Structure formats: structure tokens, C-alpha cells
Amino acid sequence: MKLLPNHRAHDARHLIQRWRVLARKTGCKVRTLCEVEGVPVLAIESAAAREGVAAAYLSSGVHGDEPGAAWGLLAWAEKHARELKSGAFLIAPCLNPVGLTLNTRVDHRGIDINRRFHDAEDVICGPWQRWITGRAMRFGLCLHEDYDAQGIYLYELNHARQTTGHSIIDRCSRVIAPDLRTKIDGQRAKNGVIRRRTLPTHLPGMPEAIELHVRGCPVTLTFETPSEFDLEKRVRAQVMFIEVAMEAFTTS
């Protein structure tokens, strides 16, 4: 899967344009949540989601130095246009487009928005809150990358007792092996899965996945690919993760 030349990995406007084209083909509605420095922050809604069907929530581009996640989400969507047309989806394709352009974790203000999703007054997270409030969701997939990662891994928040992440990581390991560290980002990990039984209280602000969970999304998975690996391989791993997670939650 050759999605784009490496030199376009941080071309946020090109990414956004491809989402607009795909939305027109699939009957999805494109919302502009806000504009930052003249660049729109988009939200994509499938027809079924607009009708109130419980949706799969997918997002990427929270951190601009994690391009494999943003392009992986687009690659999955272009590959699965038929499902996008018929299914219920809420998609935030690039929540930090200026950060993507500048290849930086933070946004146009120098702020990590993944600690701002609780803030109704934030220029990006406030409109995001207003967009998702009252929406029925089946699950949420938040796509990221990690500079320090030694392989793929995920964080899981799940109301169910059974952990879903292990089977998903196992299948995705065909593309990139799991990160086998027993502690990742200060959290206990097992074979690339961090299962959070309680919500963290030490953070300076609320990450997207936790805010979604607090707002009623029954399970959220935050997937991480190692950002120092080959871009094309990272994109393929992101696509496979979405495919496998979709399958897992559709059959469960």
C-alpha cells in the first residue's frame, strides 16, 4: 500500500482535500468544527450516524508529529468506502492540522490538545465537545504514534470485564511486532496492551479517549505505532488495527 511520498506526510491540506473527495463519494457530511490559522478542523459523519445509529468513532491527528496515524485512517477509509457509505461512523480525521504541517506534537498555540478535551472553552476541544455531545457510540478508536515505542501497543478502557486488546494486537503483529516492555509510559503493560481499570487522576487535563469514555462510549482503544519505523509500514499497521477492531466489535 503506497499511500503517498514521504515528503507529503505533513501536507495537512492535501490530507483534508482527500477526505472531502471521499466524503462526497460516500454521502458523508463534512462539518468544520473550527479553523486554526486558516486551516479547517473537520468532522466527518456518515448518513447512518446522522440518523442516530450508534456509531464507531475514529480519530487521528491529535499530535502533528504522528503522521502514520492520520494517513492510516485515510487509507482505511478509502479502502473501505462501501462500509463508510452504509455504516455509522463519526470521524475526526485530523484534529491538529497545523501541528501536522509543522511536524510537532503541539497545536498552533504550543498546547498539547490531548490534555484539553475536558475544556469546553478550548478553541479545538470545545467545538469537538459540542459535536459529539448526545451522540450514541458503540466504540472509539483513537490513533496515535509514539517516538519511544519499540513496537505497536494500545491502551484499553472497557466497561466489559474481558480485555479485547490482546487478540487485536496479536493479529496486527503481522505488520509490526508488539512492544514487549512491561512498563510503557509509566503504565503496566502486557504484550503490548495497557488495560486501565480506573481512570487516571494525576493528569493535568483529559485525553480524548478518556473524555469519550466518561461521556458514555463503552470502550475506547488508543493505538500506538512506533514513529521511528518506516512510514508505509506504520500506515499499514494502522489500517490493520482499524480493520481488526471493527471486526472484533461487530462480532462481539
C-alpha positions as CSV (number, residue, x, y, z in Angstrom):
1,M,0.0,0.0,0.0
2,K,1.8,3.1,-1.2
3,L,-0.3,5.9,0.1
4,L,1.9,9.0,-0.5
5,P,5.5,10.0,-0.9
6,N,7.3,10.6,2.4
7,H,7.7,14.3,1.7
8,R,3.9,14.8,1.7
9,A,3.4,13.1,5.1
10,H,2.9,16.5,6.7
11,D,0.8,18.1,4.0
12,A,-2.4,18.7,6.0
13,R,-4.2,20.5,3.2
14,H,-3.7,17.5,0.9
15,L,-5.0,15.2,3.6
16,I,-8.1,17.3,4.1
17,Q,-8.8,17.6,0.4
18,R,-8.7,13.8,0.1
19,W,-11.2,13.5,2.9
20,R,-13.5,16.0,1.2
21,V,-13.4,13.9,-2.0
22,L,-14.1,10.7,-0.1
23,A,-17.0,12.3,1.8
24,R,-18.6,13.3,-1.5
25,K,-18.3,9.8,-2.9
26,T,-19.7,8.1,0.2
27,G,-22.5,10.5,1.1
28,C,-20.9,11.6,4.3
29,K,-21.4,15.1,5.7
30,V,-18.3,17.3,6.3
31,R,-18.5,19.6,9.3
32,T,-15.9,22.3,10.0
33,L,-15.5,22.3,13.8
34,C,-13.3,25.4,13.7
35,E,-10.5,26.9,11.7
36,V,-7.0,27.4,13.0
37,E,-4.7,29.7,11.1
38,G,-6.9,29.4,8.0
39,V,-6.9,25.5,8.1
40,P,-10.2,23.7,8.9
41,V,-10.6,21.1,11.6
42,L,-13.0,18.7,10.0
43,A,-15.5,16.2,11.3
44,I,-17.0,13.5,9.1
45,E,-20.4,12.0,9.7
46,S,-21.8,9.1,7.7
47,A,-25.5,9.1,6.8
48,A,-26.4,6.4,9.4
49,A,-24.7,8.3,12.2
50,R,-26.6,11.4,11.2
51,E,-29.8,9.4,11.6
52,G,-28.9,8.5,15.2
53,V,-27.5,5.0,14.7
54,A,-24.9,4.2,17.3
55,A,-21.6,4.9,15.6
56,A,-18.0,3.9,15.5
57,Y,-15.9,6.9,16.5
58,L,-12.4,7.2,14.8
59,S,-9.9,10.0,15.2
60,S,-6.3,10.8,14.4
61,G,-4.0,13.8,14.1
62,V,-4.2,15.0,17.7
63,H,-0.4,15.1,17.6
64,G,1.1,16.5,14.5
65,D,4.3,14.6,14.7
66,E,2.4,11.3,14.3
67,P,1.6,11.3,10.6
68,G,1.3,7.5,10.3
69,A,-2.0,7.7,12.3
70,A,-3.6,10.4,10.2
71,W,-2.7,8.7,6.9
72,G,-3.6,5.3,8.2
73,L,-7.1,6.5,9.0
74,L,-7.5,7.9,5.5
75,A,-6.1,4.8,3.9
76,W,-8.6,2.7,5.8
77,A,-11.4,4.9,4.8
78,E,-10.5,5.0,1.1
79,K,-10.2,1.2,1.2
80,H,-13.5,0.7,2.9
81,A,-15.6,3.4,1.2
82,R,-18.5,0.9,0.9
83,E,-18.6,0.4,4.6
84,L,-18.3,4.1,5.2
85,K,-21.4,4.7,2.9
86,S,-23.5,2.1,4.6
87,G,-22.3,2.1,8.3
88,A,-22.5,4.5,11.2
89,F,-19.3,6.5,11.6
90,L,-18.1,9.7,13.3
91,I,-14.6,10.5,12.2
92,A,-12.2,13.3,13.2
93,P,-9.6,12.9,10.5
94,C,-7.0,15.5,11.8
95,L,-7.8,17.4,14.9
96,N,-4.4,19.3,14.8
97,P,-3.8,20.2,11.2
98,V,-1.3,23.0,12.0
99,G,0.7,20.6,14.2
100,L,0.7,18.1,11.3
101,T,2.0,20.7,8.9
102,L,4.8,21.8,11.4
103,N,5.6,18.2,12.4
104,T,5.1,19.0,16.1
105,R,3.2,17.3,18.9
106,V,1.5,20.6,20.0
107,D,-1.0,22.7,18.2
108,H,-0.8,26.3,16.8
109,R,-0.6,27.7,20.3
110,G,2.1,25.3,21.5
111,I,-0.5,23.3,23.5
112,D,-0.9,19.5,23.7
113,I,-4.7,19.2,23.0
114,N,-4.7,15.7,24.3
115,R,-4.8,17.3,27.7
116,R,-7.7,19.6,26.8
117,F,-10.6,17.5,25.8
118,H,-12.4,18.3,29.0
119,D,-12.3,22.1,28.3
120,A,-15.5,23.4,26.7
121,E,-13.7,26.8,26.1
122,D,-10.8,25.4,24.2
123,V,-10.7,26.6,20.6
124,I,-10.5,23.0,19.2
125,C,-11.8,20.8,22.0
126,G,-14.8,23.0,22.7
127,P,-16.2,22.6,19.2
128,W,-15.3,18.9,19.4
129,Q,-17.3,18.5,22.6
130,R,-20.3,20.2,21.0
131,W,-20.1,17.9,18.0
132,I,-20.0,14.6,20.0
133,T,-22.4,15.6,22.8
134,G,-25.5,13.4,22.7
135,R,-24.1,11.0,20.0
136,A,-24.6,7.3,20.5
137,M,-21.3,5.4,20.1
138,R,-20.5,1.7,20.0
139,F,-16.7,2.1,20.5
140,G,-14.0,4.6,19.9
141,L,-10.6,4.2,18.2
142,C,-8.0,6.9,18.8
143,L,-5.0,6.6,16.6
144,H,-1.5,7.7,17.7
145,E,2.2,7.1,17.3
146,D,5.0,7.0,19.9
147,Y,8.6,8.2,19.5
148,D,9.8,5.8,22.2
149,A,7.8,2.8,21.2
150,Q,9.6,-0.4,20.4
151,G,6.6,-1.9,18.6
152,I,2.8,-1.5,18.5
153,Y,0.8,-1.2,21.6
154,L,-2.6,0.1,22.8
155,Y,-4.5,1.5,25.8
156,E,-7.9,0.0,26.5
157,L,-10.7,1.4,28.5
158,N,-13.6,-1.0,28.6
159,H,-16.8,-1.4,30.7
160,A,-16.7,-5.1,29.9
161,R,-14.6,-7.5,32.1
162,Q,-13.0,-9.2,29.1
163,T,-9.9,-7.5,27.6
164,T,-10.3,-7.0,23.8
165,G,-6.8,-5.7,23.1
166,H,-4.7,-8.8,23.2
167,S,-6.4,-10.5,20.2
168,I,-6.2,-7.3,18.2
169,I,-2.5,-6.7,18.9
170,D,-1.8,-10.3,18.1
171,R,-3.3,-10.0,14.6
172,C,-1.7,-6.6,14.0
173,S,1.7,-8.1,14.8
174,R,1.8,-9.5,11.3
175,V,2.7,-6.0,10.2
176,I,4.7,-4.7,13.3
177,A,5.6,-6.8,16.3
178,P,4.2,-5.7,19.7
179,D,6.1,-3.6,22.2
180,L,7.1,-6.1,24.9
181,R,8.1,-3.7,27.6
182,T,6.3,-4.4,30.9
183,K,6.0,-0.7,31.6
184,I,5.0,1.8,29.0
185,D,4.6,5.5,29.7
186,G,4.6,4.7,33.4
187,Q,1.7,2.1,33.0
188,R,1.9,-1.6,33.4
189,A,1.8,-3.4,30.1
190,K,1.5,-7.0,28.9
191,N,2.3,-8.0,25.4
192,G,1.5,-4.5,24.1
193,V,-1.7,-4.0,26.0
194,I,-2.3,-1.5,28.8
195,R,-5.7,-2.1,30.3
196,R,-6.8,0.8,32.5
197,R,-9.2,-0.5,35.2
198,T,-9.5,3.0,36.8
199,L,-9.3,6.4,35.2
200,P,-6.1,8.3,35.9
201,T,-6.4,11.2,38.3
202,H,-2.8,12.6,38.0
203,L,-3.0,14.1,34.5
204,P,-3.1,17.9,34.0
205,G,-6.1,17.5,31.7
206,M,-8.3,15.0,29.9
207,P,-7.1,13.0,26.9
208,E,-9.6,12.3,24.1
209,A,-10.1,8.6,24.8
210,I,-10.8,9.1,28.5
211,E,-13.2,12.0,27.8
212,L,-15.0,9.8,25.3
213,H,-15.3,7.0,27.9
214,V,-16.5,9.4,30.6
215,R,-19.2,10.6,28.2
216,G,-20.5,7.1,27.7
217,C,-18.5,5.5,25.0
218,P,-18.4,1.9,26.3
219,V,-14.9,1.0,25.1
220,T,-12.1,3.1,23.7
221,L,-8.8,1.8,22.3
222,T,-5.8,4.1,21.8
223,F,-3.5,2.5,19.3
224,E,0.2,3.5,19.0
225,T,2.6,2.7,16.2
226,P,6.4,3.4,16.6
227,S,7.0,6.7,14.8
228,E,10.7,5.8,14.1
229,F,9.7,2.9,12.0
230,D,9.1,3.0,8.2
231,L,6.1,5.3,7.4
232,E,4.5,2.9,4.9
233,K,4.7,0.0,7.4
234,R,3.2,2.2,10.2
235,V,0.3,3.2,7.9
236,R,-0.3,-0.5,7.1
237,A,-0.4,-1.3,10.8
238,Q,-2.9,1.5,11.5
239,V,-5.1,0.2,8.7
240,M,-5.0,-3.3,10.0
241,F,-5.7,-2.2,13.5
242,I,-8.9,-0.4,12.4
243,E,-10.0,-3.5,10.3
244,V,-9.4,-5.9,13.1
245,A,-11.0,-3.7,15.8
246,M,-14.1,-3.2,13.5
247,E,-14.3,-7.0,13.1
248,A,-13.9,-7.6,16.8
249,F,-16.6,-5.1,17.8
250,T,-19.0,-6.1,15.0
251,T,-19.0,-9.8,16.0
252,S,-18.9,-9.4,19.8
